Each structure stands twice: as C-alpha cells, then as structure tokens.
Amino acid sequence: MENFRKESDLLGELNVPVDAYYGVQTQRAINNFKISGQLLSSYPDFIKGLAFVKKAAAKTNYELGLLEESLYFKIAEACDEIIGGKYHEQFPVDMIQGGAGTSINMNANEVIANVVLEKLGKNKGEYEFCSPNDHINLSQSTNDAYPTAIKMGLLQMNIGLVEKLEKLITAFRAKGQEFQDVIKMGRTQLQDAVPMTLGQEFEAFAATLEEDISKLNNNASLFVEVNMGATAIGTGLNAPIGYATLCAKNLAQITGFPIISAPDLVEATPDTGSYVIYSSAMKRLAVKLSKICNDLRLLSSGPRAGLFEINLPPMQPGSSIMPGKVNPVIPEVVNQVCYKVIGNDLTVTFAAEAGQLQLNVMEPVLSHAIMENINFLCNAMNTLHDKCIIGITANKEVCLNMVKHSIGIVTALNPYIGYKQSTLIAKEALETGKSVYNLVLEKGILSQEKLDEILDPKNMLKPHNK
C-alpha cells in the first residue's frame, strides 16, 4: 500500500497512486469508464483549454476578492505549466464518459490543486491548503467550465486543421500549374465529354477545397461565445456579480481569442449549436476530399485496362497473389477517414439533439467526435500531401490519344453543323470505328482547314465565338 495514498469523496475512501497529481474523482472515472481507449491525454489542446479556463477563473476570483493573491499566483503558475505541455500524462480519463464532463473537469481541478500543493511544500491530497472544489473550481460548475474548455480546445485545433488544408491546396495548385499544357478528355457520368487540361482538373481540386477554409474559420468563430459564470444551469448561483463578463474578458486576454460572454447564460448552457455547425463544415470537407480521392483512383486506374492518365507514387505492393500490382493506397485510406468523419458528424447531431431542459449531458461523446475528426482530417491531409499529391506525374501521350480518338469532340461541331447532324456523325463513328474527323471530311460537311481549327483541342478549352 506504500504505492498509494487514500483520498475520500461522497462515496467514501479510494486508493490513488501516491505519485499521481490527479485525485479520487479522477480515479473513480478511470475505474468506471473503460470505453473508447482514447484518453484526455491524447488531446493536448483540450487539456490546454482546461488550463486556460482555470487560469481565467482564478484571475477573476482574485480580482473580485474571492481568492488570496499568493494562492492565485500559484494556480496561475500551475496552469501556465500545463498550457506549456507539462503534466499532460496526468489526464488519464476516457474521453467518453457519463456525468456531463464532471470527471474531466475534476481531473483538471485535482491536477492543478496538487501541483499547487507541491509548490506550497505540501503533500498531494492535503486539500485544506488548496482544494480542487473550493479553490480551483471556485465560482464554477462543470456545466460552464467544461463546455468552455471544449471551445478553447477547438479554437486551437481549428488553426492546425486549416494549416493542413492550406498546405494540401498549395500542392494541388502546384500540380495545376505543372499540368496546364496536358490536354485530356473531360468526363460526365463516366462518359466522354469535351476536352480540358489536366491542369484545369487539378486547379479545380484546389479551388473546391479553398472554399472550406472560410467555412471552417467562420463556424469556429462561434466558439468565442462562452457561458462562464452560468454555473449549474445559467442562473449564476455561487458566482459573484460581474463574474461572467470579467471571466470572459480574462479568458480573451489569456488565450488571444476574442472571447465574449453569452448574452443569455440559461440558453447558452444546454446549447450545442456551435458544435453542430462546425462539425457540418468538417463533413463538407470530408465529402470533397473523398470525391477527389475517388477521382485520383479513377484517373490512375490501369495501367493497361484503365484510364491511366496519371501515375500515383507507388507506396507498397498491392497484392498477396497478383505480382506487380500496385494499389492507390493513399487515396483509399483518405476515403476511409472521410467515411469516419461523416459518421462522427451524425454522432454530433444525435448528441446535440439529446439535450434535455437546462443541460446537454452528451457533450463528452460530442466533443470526442469533433476532436477525433480534426485529428483524423489533419493526419489524412498530411498523408495525402506527402505521400501522394506532390509525387503525381502525368501520362501526357495517353491523355492526348484519348482526345484524338474520342467521340466527345463532336460536341465542338454543334455550333457549326447543328445538333442533329453532330449526333449522326457521333453514331456512325461509334458503329464503324471511324474518327469524327475523317467522317466529317468524307461527307464534305466542312473544309479541312475549318475542321482543323474547330477540333484543335486547345480551341475547345474556353469560350470562343464562331
């Protein structure tokens, strides 16, 4: 038993590892919630968010005369160390838990209290000198501190997500420039359409993803409105007058984000609308990424019996039975990440809908789904960039031959010979195997000079007059 210390709570005594900075309520959560295997320690920005909140709360309590100066400075110092990355291994609770986040809030309260006790020269667990509840959680409830910490974590995580997205967009745009002179066939409904360049195709990938930067940032901006000072249900019981506004001001100063106090704390306490809309932005990004990866897999299909217009970097042997086979494993794994993100968005939707009366107790699974999605998307976009996009090459001759032999170029003749005659040419080309070019000349429909001008692929890449 020398490896443990005894701590007590409402339910009685419990052994806690003697060197642990967490306490009895964290230990109960460790014992009770063996659910996802993903611990709070896996999400450093969330831990920093908790430390931001506790530091802002301590500063506010000190300024309002509720916390003595010496203790405030020790609490602030402990929070700064956690923000700097220290003690993160002391947050071992499962991300998915009952209790509306109480275990995570108490994990933070206990760690900070025991760090402060150590700074005061006291033993861990001597809470009469610095209490997790009476000092670290002063003027707070889990129901305002926990969701505010989630929002502080997500504001930080969104910055990293957008950086990864911008990096991927830059890579697609660079390929757009590299492939700007590679003529190929465009396709609609997997059928030949009209010519374009491979550069236009990759530039379109960049453009569609670029739209999502503003969506993510705009939706994340909703997280700046917090309910600190609401305490249990929004009435502010046990928080002093002026606490909500001052705490939001202090949180803004500490984090650098433009934090504001919600205008109606009773409404803000159970409200999860900001999570829903931010999750929807990630789902939108996932849908686009998956579509792009589908396209990359189609464009690289082959090498002999597919489109084979591009080459993806070969990453590993593709089959245990078929020699020489190389699969598009990087787009495939990104596809799967996108499915996970889309599924987690549904989890967020259900969890948000499950709010009842003055609280939403499902915020643990909601926050976990969003944070997991951010991590998945960051890893997936990094992998797609580093192991796929920057190494893609074009099969220029394959692309050009498809254009030359395509029936789709007959579309360019519509303004000159009419839709009906163009249709007859296309039909005969399909039935006989002859080229559109040769059929038009054989029938004397257009001069060779005019036909060459119309069917020059470069003349079919943009609007022009007859």
N, C-alpha and C positions, 0 to 999 in steps of 0.2 A: 504493500500500500504506500511505500515511500515515493512511488512514482505518481501519486495522485494527491489532490487536495479536495476537501469536502466543501461544497457550496450548497446553499439552500434557496428554495423559492416557494411559491404557493403549494406545490405538490410534495415538498419535503426535500431531503438531502440527496445529493448525487455526486459521484466521483468525477472530477475533472482532471486531466493531465496536469501535473504540477507546473510544467513549464508553459502551458497554454496561456495566451493572453485573452482568449475567449473564456466565457464562464458557463454557468449552469444552464441558462436558457439556450445557448448555442449547443451545448452538449445534448440537451433533450432533442433539438432539431436533428443533430447528427444521428441520434438513435432512432428517431421516428421516420425520417424522410430519406429513405434509400430508393430514390425514384429514377431520376434521369442519368445519374452518374456525372452530370455536369455541375460543378460546384461554383459557388460565388467567386472563388479564387481564379476561375477560368475567365472572368470578365473584369479585367483591371480598371476599365473606365467606369464601370458600375461602382466598384469599391472607391474610386476617386470621387464619384458623385456623392456617395455616402459621407465621405470625409468633408467635402465641400459644404454639405448641408449641416453637419455637426459643428463645423467651424463657424459658419454663419449664425447658427442658433446660439452658440456660446458667446459670440461677439455681441449679438443682440441682447442676450440676457445680461451681459456685463454692462452694456450701455444703459440698460433700463434698471440697473441697480439690483439685479437678482443674483448675480454671481460675483464673488470677490475677485479682485484683479489677479492675484497670484495664481488662483486656480484657472481662471480664463486663459492666462498666458500658457500654462502647461497644456491645457486642452488644445489650444490653437497650435502649439508646437507638435503635439501628437498627431493632429490632423494633417499638418504640413508634411510630416514624415510619411504618413500613409499616402498622401497625394503624390509624394515623390517615389512611391513604389515599395516602401518598407512595410513589413508585416502582412503582406497580401496572402501569405500561406496560412494566416490565422483566420481566414474566412472560408471554413470548410463545409458550410451548409449547402444542401442541394438547392438548385435554382427553382425547382418546382416543389411547392410545399403548401400545406394548409395554413390558415391563420392570417391571410391577407398581408403577408410580408412581415409579420411580427418577428419571426426568427431572424430574418436578415437585419431588421432594424436593431434588434437586441444584440446580434453578433457585432455590429458596429459599435453600439453603446458599450459593450463589455470589453472589446479590444481597446478602445480609446481610454476607458476608465483604468484598465490595468497598465497600459503604457504610462498614463499619468501617475499612477501609484508608484511605478518603478522610478519615475523621475523625482518623485517626492521621497524616495528612500523607503517606501513601504513594500509590504509583501503583496503579491497578487491575491485578490479576494478580500483585502481589507477595505471594504466599500464604505465604511464610515468616514473615510477620508476623501474618497471620490467615488460616487455611486453611479452605476450605469443608468439608473432611472432618475434619481433625484438631481443629478448634475448634468450628465451627458444628454439625457432626454428631457431636460427641463423645458417647459413651455411647449412641448411637442407631444404628438401621438404618432404611432406607426402610420396612421391614416393621412398625415400630411408629410412627415419626414420621408417615408418610403417612396411614394409616387414622385416626390420632388427629386429624390436621389436618382430614380429611374430616368427622369427627364434630363438631369445633369449628365448622366452617363450617355444617353442617346445623343445629346448635343455634341459631345466629344466624338462619339463613334461615327456620327454622320460626316464629320470632317474627313476622317480616314476613308470612308466609303466613297465620297466624292473624289478624293485624290486618286483612288484606284480607278475610278470610272474615267477621269480625265486622262490618265495615262493610257488606258485602252483606246480611247477616242483618238488620241495623238497617233497611236500605232496604225489604226485603220486609215486615218487621213494620210499618213506617210505612204501606205500601200496604194491609196488612191492616186497619189502623185506618181508613184513608180509605175503603175499600170495604166496611165492615162492614154497611152497610144495602142493598147491591146484591144483590137476590135473583136467582138464576140456577139453571139445571139442572146438577146433578152428572151425571157420565157414567162408566159402567163398560163396558169393551170397546168404546169409542167409541159406545155406545148410551145413550139417555136413561136416567137412573137416578132419583134423587129430588132435590128442591130443596136448595140450600145458599146460602151467600152468597159473593160474590167475595172478601170479606174473609177468610172461612174458608179459601179456597183459597190465598190469599197468605200467610196465617199458617202454613199447613201447609208452604209452601216454607221459611219462616224456621225452623220447628221441625225439619224434617229436616236442614237444614244446621247447625243449632246442635249437633246430636249429634256432629258431626265435629270440633268444637273439642277436646273431651276426648280423642277418638281420636288426633288429631294430636299433642297435647301428651303424652299418655301414651306413645305409641310413640316420640316424640322423646326421652323421658326415658331410653330405653335407651342413648342415645349418651353418657351421662355415664360409662359404664364403658369405660376405655381400657387399651391394652396397652403404654404407655410403659415402657421397661425390659426389654421382651421381647427387644429387638434382633432378630436374624435370624429365629429360629424359636420364641422363647418361653423359651429357657433362660437368657437374660440374659448371654450371653457378651459381654465387653468393657464391661459396665456394672457399676459398683461395688455392693457390698451396700447395700441400703436405697434404691437409686436409684428403683425403681418406685414405692414408696409416697410418697417425698418429691416426686418429679416430679408425681405426681397431685395432691398437696396444693398444690404451687406453681401448677399449671395451674388448679386451682379458685380460688385467690386472684387470679390474673391475669385470668381470664375472668368470674368471678362465677357460674359454673355449678358444681353440686355434683359435681365430677369425682372418681371413685374408681378405684383400680387394680383390674383384673380379678383375681379370685381364682386363676385358672389361666391363666397367660400363654401356655402352649403351646396351650391350647384357644382362647384369645381371638385369637391371631394369624391363623389362617385363617378365623375365624368371621365370617360376614356376616349373621347372623340379624337384627340390629337394622335393617339396611338393607331387608331383605325386608319386615319388618312395617311399617316406616314407609312404604315405597312402597305397600304394600297400603292404608294409610289414605288416601293421595292418590288411589289408584284408586277407592276407595269414594266420595270426594268428587267425583271426576270423573264417575262414574256418576250421582250425584244431580244434579249441575249439568247434565249433558246431558239428563236426563229433564225437568228444569224448563224448559230451553230448548225442548225438544220441545213441552211444554205451552204455552209462550208463543207459539210459532209457530202451534199449532192454535187457541188462543183468539183470536189476532189475524187468522186467515185470513179472506179476503174481498177487498174489502169487501162485495160483493154476493152472492157464492156460497159463502161460508164461514161460520164461527161468528160472527166479528166482535163478540165480547163485550168485547174490549179493543182499544185503539189503542197500538201501539208508536211511539215517536218516529221520524218519518221521517228517515233518515240520508243517503240518496242515491238517485238514480233507479235503478229496478230492472231496466231492460231496454234493450237497444240497438234493439229492434224494436217493443215494445209501449208506446205512450205512456201516461203516467200511472201506470205500475206502480211500486210501492214495495215492496221486499222486506225481510223481517226479518233484515237482515244481521248485526246484533249477536248474536242468539241463534245464528245459523248459524256464526259464527266461533268462538263459545264451544263449540258442538258439536264442531267440528273440533279444537280444543285438547284437549277431553276424549278424543277418539279417540287423539290423540298420547300423552296421559298413560297411557291404558290400554295402549297398545303399549309404552311405555317400561317399564311395570311388568313386562311379560313379559321385556324385556331384563334387568332387575334379577334376575328369577327365574333365567334361564339363566346369568347371570354368577355368581350366588351358588352355583348348583349346580356350577359348573365348578371350584370349589376342589379342589386336589389336595394330599394329605398335609399339610405344615406351612404352606402359603401359598395364598392365592387371588390369582392374577396378573391376574384380570379386574376388579379394583377400579376401574381408570380408566373403563371403559365403564359400570360400575355407578354410580359417583359422578356421572359426567356425566349419566346418565339421570335420576337423582333430582334433581340440581340444575337441570337443564333443566326438569323437571316443575314444580318450585317456581316458577321464573321464569314459565313458561307460565301456571300457575294464577293467580299474582299479577296478571299482565297481563290475563288473561281476566276475572277477577272485578272488577278495576278498571274495565275497559271495559264490562262488563255493568252495573255500578252506575251509572257516569257517563253512559253513552250509551243506556241502555235503562230500567232499573227505575225510577229516580226520575222519569222522564217519562211513565210509563204512565198512560193515562186509561181510564175505564170507559164502555162504551155501555150505560147503565142500562136504557133502554127496550128495546133488543134483548134483553138478558138477561131482563127481565120478561115480554116477549111469548113467549119460548121456554118459560118456565114455564107460562104460561097455556094454551098450545096443546100442551103435552107430554102424551103418553100415560103418562109415567112417574109422574105424580102419582097414578095409580090405586093405586100401592103403599100409599099412606096409607089406602086403604079396606079393606085386608086385615083389620085387627082388627075391623072393623065389619060387613062383608058376606061375609067369607071369601075364600080364595084362588081357588076355582073361579069364583065369581060375578065377582070382580075381573078374572079372565082373560077371561071372556066380554065384559065391558064393554070391556076393552082391545082385544080382537079386533074388536068391532063398530066401535069408534072408528077403528081403522086402516082398516077396509073402507069405511066410509061417509064418513069425514072429519069426523064429528060430534065434539064435545068430550066428554070424560069427564063433565064437569059436567052437560051437557044430557041425556046418556043416562041418568044416574042419576035425574034428576028425571022424565024421561019414563016410566021404568019404575016410578016410585013406590017406589024402594028405600029412599030416605032423604028426610027433610024438607029443605026448602031451608035452614032455619036450621042444622040439624045438618051438612048438606053444606058450607055456608059455613065453619062452624067447623073441620071436618076438613081442608078443602082450602085454608084460608088458608095461603099459603106460609110465613108466619112461625111457624105452628104445626108445621111439618114440619122445623124446623132443629135440633131437640133432642129428647131422650126426653120422653115425657109419658104419663100414664095415660089410659085410655079414658074 
